[in-house]
């Protein structure tokens, strides 16, 4: 089966809208009123809107509770949160013991990055994360050059972790998943 182009769809064919958040719904790190209004319009039209983001579980909990969305995929595909009849449903791809071991390994990567890549920092939202480590290279720190971003990615890979570069962070994790899966 091949993918259709947007122009090939009829409005009645569309049931779900998947969207990124940072740099897609947001502008300069803020959610403009027009973006929020558009989410409501899509929901009111009966479409299931599902943000897919690298942002942490804490943010995704709030998004699933307060935004007009069907649910949210967070930490680059590690989980899906959805509010059903005023009850939060959380679906995790990894078990508790696996998450605990991964956090231990991510601490080693954190130490290596901070010791090796001057100017990098751990993302300010790290305290809200369950599955990954987010290294800030331009959200709350002065933007790093591409070579330093590549160095951060390489440190994740040296430790056997996946790494994804967004417009503000390098996110790294253990597990066979990503935003697409």
C-alpha positions in Angstrom: 0.0 0.0 0.0 1.4 3.4 -0.9 0.9 6.6 1.0 -1.6 9.1 -0.4 -0.7 12.8 -0.8 -2.7 15.3 1.2 -4.5 16.4 -2.0 -5.8 12.8 -2.6 -7.7 12.7 0.7 -11.3 13.6 1.1 -12.2 15.2 4.4 -14.4 12.2 5.3 -11.4 9.9 5.0 -9.5 11.6 7.8 -10.2 10.4 11.3 -6.9 11.0 13.1 -4.5 13.9 13.0 -1.0 13.2 14.3 1.1 16.2 15.0 4.5 17.1 16.6 4.4 19.9 19.2 7.7 21.8 19.3 8.2 23.9 16.3 5.0 22.6 14.8 2.2 23.7 17.1 4.5 26.1 19.0 6.3 29.3 18.0 9.4 30.3 19.9 8.5 27.7 22.6 5.0 28.9 23.2 1.6 27.6 22.2 -0.2 30.4 20.3 -3.9 30.9 20.7 -4.5 30.0 17.0 -2.8 26.6 17.4 -4.9 25.9 20.5 -8.1 27.1 18.7 -7.3 24.8 15.8 -7.0 21.8 18.1 -10.4 22.5 19.4 -11.8 22.9 15.9 -10.4 19.5 14.9 -11.8 17.9 18.0 -15.2 19.5 17.5 -15.2 18.2 13.9 -14.9 14.7 15.4 -11.2 14.1 14.6 -8.9 12.3 17.0 -5.9 14.6 17.5 -2.8 12.9 18.9 0.4 14.9 19.5 3.5 12.8 19.1 6.4 14.4 21.0 9.8 14.0 22.6 8.5 15.9 25.6 8.3 14.2 29.0 5.6 12.2 30.8 4.8 15.1 33.1 4.0 17.4 30.1 2.1 14.6 28.4 0.0 14.0 31.5 -1.0 17.7 31.4 -1.6 17.7 27.6 -3.8 14.6 27.8 -5.8 16.1 30.6 -6.2 19.7 29.4 -5.8 19.9 25.6 -8.6 18.8 23.3 -6.8 15.7 22.2 -7.6 12.0 22.0 -4.3 11.2 23.7 -0.6 11.9 23.4 2.5 9.8 22.5 5.5 11.0 24.6 9.2 10.6 25.1 9.7 9.6 21.5 7.2 6.8 21.5 7.8 5.3 25.0 4.2 5.7 26.0 0.6 6.7 25.2 -1.5 8.7 27.7 -5.2 9.2 27.1 -8.0 10.6 29.3 -11.1 8.4 29.2 -14.1 9.4 31.2 -12.0 11.5 33.5 -9.5 8.7 34.2 -6.0 8.8 32.8 -5.0 5.6 30.9 -1.2 5.1 30.7 0.3 2.6 28.3 4.0 2.0 28.6 6.2 0.1 26.2 8.7 -1.0 28.9 8.2 -2.6 32.2 9.1 -1.0 35.6 12.3 -3.1 36.0 13.5 -2.3 32.5 12.8 1.5 33.1 14.9 1.3 36.4 17.8 -0.4 34.6 17.6 2.1 31.7 17.6 5.1 34.2 20.8 3.7 35.7 22.4 3.5 32.3 21.2 7.0 31.3 22.9 8.4 34.5 26.2 7.2 33.1 25.5 8.9 29.8 24.4 12.1 31.6 27.8 12.1 33.4 29.7 11.5 30.2 27.9 14.3 28.2 28.3 16.9 31.0 32.0 16.0 31.4 32.7 16.0 27.6 30.5 18.6 25.9 31.0 22.1 27.3 27.9 24.3 27.0 25.4 21.4 27.1 23.0 21.0 29.9 20.4 18.5 31.0 17.0 19.7 29.9 15.1 21.6 32.5 12.1 19.2 32.1 14.2 16.1 32.8 12.6 15.7 36.3 9.4 14.9 34.5 10.8 12.1 32.3 10.3 8.4 32.8 12.2 6.8 29.8 14.8 9.1 28.3 17.5 11.6 28.9 17.2 15.0 27.2 20.3 17.0 26.7 19.6 20.7 26.0 21.6 22.3 23.2 19.4 25.4 22.5 16.3 25.7 24.6 17.7 27.1 27.9 21.4 27.3 26.9 23.1 29.3 24.1 22.9 27.3 20.9 25.7 24.7 20.5 27.4 24.2 17.1 26.6 21.1 15.1 29.8 19.4 16.0 28.9 19.5 19.7 25.4 18.2 19.0 27.0 15.3 17.0 29.3 14.7 19.9 26.3 14.3 22.2 24.7 11.8 19.8 27.9 9.9 19.6 28.1 9.6 23.4 24.6 8.1 23.4 25.6 5.6 20.7 28.8 4.6 22.5 26.6 3.5 25.4 24.3 1.5 23.1 21.4 4.0 23.3 19.2 5.5 20.6 19.6 9.2 20.1 17.2 11.7 18.3 18.1 15.3 17.6 15.1 17.7 17.9 15.2 21.5 17.4 16.2 22.0 21.1 17.4 18.7 22.6 19.2 15.4 21.9 16.9 12.8 23.4 18.4 9.4 24.2 16.8 6.1 25.4 17.1 2.4 25.5 14.4 0.3 23.8 13.3 -0.5 20.3 10.8 2.2 19.7 10.6 5.7 18.2 7.9 8.2 17.4 6.8 6.3 14.3 6.4 3.0 16.0 
